[in-house]
Amino acid sequence: MNLFRISLIYIRRKAFSSLLYSFLMAAGVAGITAAMALLGQAEGRLVKDSGGIDLVVGAKGSPAQLVLSAVYQMDMPTGNIPLSLSESVAKSPEVASAIPVSLGDSFESFRIVGTTAEYPNKYGARLASGKLWAAPMEAVIGARVARETGLKTGGSFAGAHGVTAAMETHAEMSYTVVGILEPTGSVLDRLILTSLESVWEVHKSHAAGESEITALLVTYSTPMAALSFPRKINAIGQLQAASPAFETARIMAVLGSGMEVMKGFFYTLIVTAGLGVFLALYSAMKERRRDLAIMRLLGASRAKLFAHIILEGLIITALGIVAGLFLGHTAAAAAGIWLDRTRQLALDLPVLTMNDLYLAAITGATGLLASLIPAFHAYSTDVAETLSETE
């Protein structure tokens, strides 16, 4: 007696209700899967892009905006600070390294960042071809920039003013590509790097006299610096200090709160589907009592009847789990592709994780619990009493 085949026959008899409960489970699993995949990947990418940067020093404004613009290249800068002031900050005993970055221009929506060679080195970048910039108006491009713009070593381009929507093009000031970076899986892939002098040269007609930078990316010389150095910076009228770790945690907390609400809704769908499976199997017992009694006469044991009902519930649940994981990862991949096209946050295609397996186990347990009471009713079927009943 093939219990799996018999269970499928009964599921097909109640195809509409079976598919409905599988769909509800699939929707719940898909929503939770997509939320966990996107949140986990976003957090991982933000941590990687921060590259061990302890503090960002920049112009007064929103700390989150400062971090998003200077570290993650995802927002407009809060303004500029005098180079002389940033140099005095870099000389502080609490500072082990301080990398200047200067923003303001872009090429085909890829940001041009004026900085030093220490910036790509912090991400462990290696050159795929060419060399690092050594003179003004020389540039090194990230792997994605090279792939999408077609720029090659020896090629040239002109930047445009603006980091999100390019405006005036600096046609008279062309950059020469002297190097292309290997893919790093970090923010570097979508940046064009050049010297600070290049940025100053391009904007010299707009300069107010003293050279400026956008921000300083600081690494502490000692962990104790985190206790006092930010307050020291914030006490300076023109400057503010922002911690990438703190601001990232705040961003993820906001996103996480929204995701928890969504996950709660999707877990409700799973429980609702489990309740539906229970009601469907329980009500079916009245219709199938004679069938179960006949199965007993044909040699099926009580344990087999129990297993038959359990298997029926688990098949419905399994369909929901498989469909949900597929739809969830597909939705996460689609969202990742969309985010990637915005050139704000590049995410990898989601893969099956332990969280998915835990979710599958929880959903499977829900289906199992929903099947237990109907299965016990099948187990306790009295053959003689059932067959003697008149219809």
C-alpha positions in Angstrom: 0.0 0.0 0.0 1.7 3.2 -1.3 0.7 5.9 1.3 2.4 8.7 -0.7 0.3 7.9 -3.7 -2.9 7.6 -1.7 -2.2 10.9 0.0 -1.7 12.6 -3.4 -5.1 11.2 -4.6 -6.9 12.7 -1.6 -5.1 16.0 -2.1 -6.2 16.1 -5.8 -9.8 15.5 -4.7 -9.5 18.7 -2.6 -7.2 20.5 -5.0 -8.7 24.0 -4.4 -8.4 24.0 -0.6 -5.1 22.2 -0.7 -3.6 24.7 -3.1 -5.1 27.6 -1.1 -3.3 26.5 2.1 -0.1 25.8 0.2 -0.3 29.3 -1.3 -0.8 30.9 2.1 2.2 29.0 3.5 4.2 29.9 0.4 3.3 33.6 0.8 4.4 33.6 4.4 7.6 31.7 3.7 8.4 33.9 0.7 7.9 37.2 2.6 10.1 36.1 5.5 12.8 34.7 3.2 13.0 37.8 1.1 13.1 40.1 4.1 15.9 38.1 5.8 17.9 37.8 2.6 17.8 41.5 1.8 18.4 42.6 5.4 21.3 40.2 5.9 23.0 41.1 2.7 22.5 44.8 3.2 24.0 44.7 6.6 26.9 42.6 5.4 27.6 44.9 2.5 27.5 48.0 4.7 29.9 46.4 7.2 32.3 45.5 4.4 32.1 49.0 2.8 32.9 50.7 6.1 36.4 49.0 5.8 37.4 49.3 9.4 36.7 53.1 9.4 36.2 54.2 13.0 35.1 57.8 12.5 34.1 60.2 9.7 35.0 63.8 10.2 33.2 66.3 8.0 31.1 69.4 7.9 28.2 70.0 10.3 24.9 68.4 9.4 23.3 65.0 9.6 25.7 62.4 11.0 23.9 59.7 9.0 24.2 61.8 5.8 27.9 62.3 6.4 28.5 58.5 6.8 26.2 57.6 3.8 28.0 60.1 1.5 31.6 59.7 2.6 31.7 56.0 3.4 29.0 54.3 1.4 28.7 56.9 -1.5 24.9 56.8 -1.2 24.0 60.4 -0.3 24.9 64.0 -0.9 27.8 65.4 1.1 27.0 67.7 4.1 29.5 70.2 2.7 33.3 70.8 2.7 35.9 71.4 5.4 39.2 73.3 5.1 42.2 71.2 4.3 44.3 72.8 7.0 41.7 71.9 9.6 41.6 68.3 8.4 45.4 68.1 8.5 45.4 69.2 12.2 42.8 66.5 13.0 45.0 63.9 11.2 47.9 64.8 13.4 46.0 64.1 16.6 47.6 61.4 18.8 44.2 59.5 18.8 44.5 59.0 15.0 46.4 56.1 13.5 45.4 57.0 9.9 43.2 59.6 8.3 42.2 59.3 4.6 40.9 62.5 3.0 38.1 62.2 0.4 36.7 64.9 -1.8 33.4 64.5 -3.6 31.3 66.5 -6.0 31.6 65.1 -9.6 30.6 62.0 -11.4 30.9 60.3 -14.8 27.8 58.5 -16.1 26.5 58.5 -12.6 29.7 56.9 -11.2 31.2 59.1 -8.5 34.6 60.6 -8.8 36.5 60.6 -5.5 39.6 62.6 -4.9 41.7 60.8 -2.3 45.1 59.2 -1.6 46.5 55.8 -2.4 45.7 54.7 1.2 41.9 54.7 0.3 42.0 51.7 -2.2 44.7 50.0 0.0 42.3 50.0 2.9 40.0 47.7 1.0 42.8 45.5 -0.1 42.3 46.5 -3.8 44.6 45.2 -6.5 45.1 46.5 -10.0 43.8 44.4 -12.9 45.8 46.6 -15.3 47.8 49.8 -15.3 48.9 51.7 -12.2 47.7 54.0 -9.5 47.4 57.7 -10.3 50.6 59.7 -9.8 49.8 63.1 -11.3 46.8 65.4 -11.4 44.0 64.3 -13.9 45.0 60.7 -13.7 42.3 58.3 -12.6 41.9 54.7 -11.5 38.4 53.1 -12.1 36.6 50.3 -10.3 35.7 47.1 -12.0 32.1 47.9 -12.5 32.9 51.3 -13.9 35.1 49.7 -16.4 32.5 47.1 -17.3 29.6 49.5 -17.7 31.3 52.5 -19.3 33.7 50.7 -21.6 36.6 52.8 -20.3 40.0 51.2 -20.7 43.5 52.0 -19.6 44.7 55.0 -21.7 41.1 56.2 -22.3 39.9 59.6 -21.2 36.6 61.1 -19.9 35.3 64.4 -18.5 33.5 64.6 -15.2 30.2 66.3 -14.6 29.3 68.4 -11.6 26.9 66.5 -9.2 27.1 63.1 -7.5 23.5 61.9 -8.0 22.3 63.8 -11.0 25.1 65.1 -13.2 24.8 68.7 -14.3 27.5 70.9 -15.9 30.2 68.9 -17.7 33.8 69.9 -17.2 34.6 69.3 -20.8 37.8 71.3 -20.7 39.3 69.1 -18.0 39.7 65.5 -19.1 40.8 62.6 -16.9 43.1 59.9 -18.2 42.5 56.3 -17.1 45.8 54.9 -15.9 44.5 51.9 -14.0 41.6 49.5 -13.5 41.0 47.8 -10.2 40.1 44.1 -9.8 36.6 43.4 -8.4 36.5 43.8 -4.7 32.8 43.3 -3.9 32.9 46.7 -2.1 32.1 50.3 -2.8 35.3 50.6 -4.8 33.8 48.7 -7.7 31.6 51.6 -8.6 34.0 54.5 -7.9 36.5 56.6 -10.0 39.5 57.4 -7.9 41.9 60.3 -8.5 44.1 62.6 -6.5 42.8 65.5 -4.4 44.8 67.8 -6.6 42.7 66.7 -9.6 39.5 67.7 -7.9 40.9 71.0 -6.8 42.1 71.6 -10.4 38.7 70.9 -11.9 37.0 73.2 -9.4 39.6 76.0 -9.1 37.3 78.5 -10.8 34.8 77.9 -8.0 37.3 77.8 -5.2 37.1 80.4 -2.4 40.9 80.4 -1.8 41.8 77.7 0.6 41.7 74.0 -0.5 38.9 71.9 0.9 38.0 68.3 1.2 34.6 66.6 1.9 35.5 64.3 4.8 38.3 62.6 6.6 38.0 58.8 7.2 39.7 58.1 10.6 41.1 55.0 12.1 41.9 55.2 15.8 45.3 54.6 17.2 43.8 53.1 20.4 40.2 51.8 21.2 40.1 54.4 24.1 40.0 57.2 21.5 36.4 56.3 20.8 35.5 57.7 24.3 36.9 61.2 23.8 37.9 61.9 20.3 34.4 62.4 18.8 33.6 64.9 21.5 36.8 66.7 20.8 35.9 67.0 17.1 32.3 68.1 17.7 33.6 70.9 19.9 35.2 72.4 16.8 32.7 74.8 15.3 33.1 73.7 11.6 33.4 70.0 12.2 31.3 67.0 13.2 32.2 63.4 14.0 30.1 60.5 12.9 30.7 56.8 13.7 30.0 54.5 10.8 29.3 51.6 13.2 26.8 53.6 15.2 25.0 55.2 12.2 24.9 51.8 10.4 23.4 50.2 13.5 20.8 53.0 13.6 19.9 52.5 9.9 19.7 48.7 10.3 17.6 49.2 13.5 15.1 51.2 11.6 15.0 48.8 8.7 14.9 45.9 11.1 11.9 47.3 12.9 10.0 47.5 9.7 11.2 44.0 8.7 10.0 42.6 12.1 6.5 44.0 11.5 6.5 42.4 8.0 7.8 39.1 9.4 5.1 39.1 12.0 2.5 39.4 9.3 4.0 36.6 7.2 4.3 34.3 10.3 0.6 35.0 10.8 0.0 33.8 7.3 1.9 30.6 8.0 -0.1 29.9 11.2 -3.3 30.7 9.4 -2.4 28.2 6.7 -1.5 25.6 9.4 -4.9 26.2 10.9 -6.5 25.7 7.5 -4.7 22.4 7.0 -5.9 21.3 10.4 -9.5 22.2 9.6 -9.4 20.7 6.1 -8.0 17.3 7.4 -10.3 17.2 10.4 -13.4 17.9 8.4 -12.3 15.3 5.8 -12.3 12.6 8.5 -16.1 12.5 8.4 -16.1 12.0 4.7 -13.4 9.5 4.7 -14.2 7.3 7.7 -15.5 4.5 5.5 -12.4 4.8 3.3 -10.2 4.5 6.3 -12.1 1.5 7.6 -11.8 -0.2 4.3 -8.1 0.4 4.3 -8.0 -1.3 7.6 -9.8 -4.3 6.2 -7.4 -4.4 3.3 -4.5 -4.8 5.8 -3.5 -1.3 6.7 -2.5 -0.9 10.4 -3.5 1.9 12.7 0.0 3.3 12.3 -0.3 3.4 8.6 -3.6 5.4 8.8 -1.9 7.8 11.2 1.1 8.1 8.8 -1.3 8.6 5.8 -2.9 11.7 7.4 0.4 13.1 8.6 1.9 12.6 5.2 -1.1 14.4 3.5 -0.6 17.4 5.8 3.2 17.4 5.2 2.8 17.3 1.4 0.6 20.4 1.5 3.1 22.0 3.8 6.1 21.0 1.7 4.6 22.4 -1.4 4.2 25.7 0.4 7.8 25.6 1.7 9.4 24.9 -1.6 7.3 27.4 -3.5 7.9 30.0 -0.7 11.7 29.6 -0.7 11.7 29.9 -4.5 9.5 32.9 -4.6 11.3 34.6 -1.7 14.8 34.2 -3.2 13.4 35.3 -6.6 11.9 38.4 -5.0 15.2 39.1 -3.1 17.2 38.7 -6.3 14.9 41.0 -8.2 15.2 43.7 -5.5 19.0 43.2 -5.5 19.1 43.7 -9.3 17.0 46.9 -8.9 19.3 48.2 -6.1 22.3 47.4 -8.2 21.0 49.3 -11.2 20.5 52.4 -9.0 24.3 52.2 -8.3 23.6 52.8 -4.6 24.0 49.4 -3.0 25.2 46.3 -4.9 23.9 43.0 -3.4 24.9 39.4 -4.4 22.3 37.0 -5.6 20.8 35.3 -2.4 21.7 31.7 -1.7 20.1 29.2 0.7 21.2 29.9 4.2 20.7 28.3 7.7 18.0 30.9 8.3 16.1 29.4 5.4 16.5 25.9 6.8 15.3 27.1 10.2 12.2 28.7 8.6 11.5 25.6 6.6 11.7 23.6 9.9 9.3 26.0 11.7 6.9 25.8 8.8 7.2 22.0 8.6 6.5 21.8 12.3 3.4 23.9 11.9 2.1 21.5 9.2 3.0 18.5 11.4 1.1 19.9 14.4 -1.9 20.8 12.2 -2.0 17.1 11.1 -1.7 15.4 14.5 -5.3 15.6 15.7 -6.8 14.5 12.4 -4.2 11.7 12.3 -5.1 10.5 15.8 -8.8 10.4 14.7 -7.7 8.2 11.8 -5.6 6.0 14.1 -8.7 5.4 16.4 -11.0 4.4 13.5 -13.2 1.5 14.6 -13.7 -0.7 11.6 -16.9 -2.6 12.7 -18.6 0.5 14.0 -17.8 2.6 11.0 -18.9 0.0 8.4 -22.1 -0.8 10.3 -23.2 2.8 10.1 -25.8 3.6 7.5 -25.2 6.5 5.2 
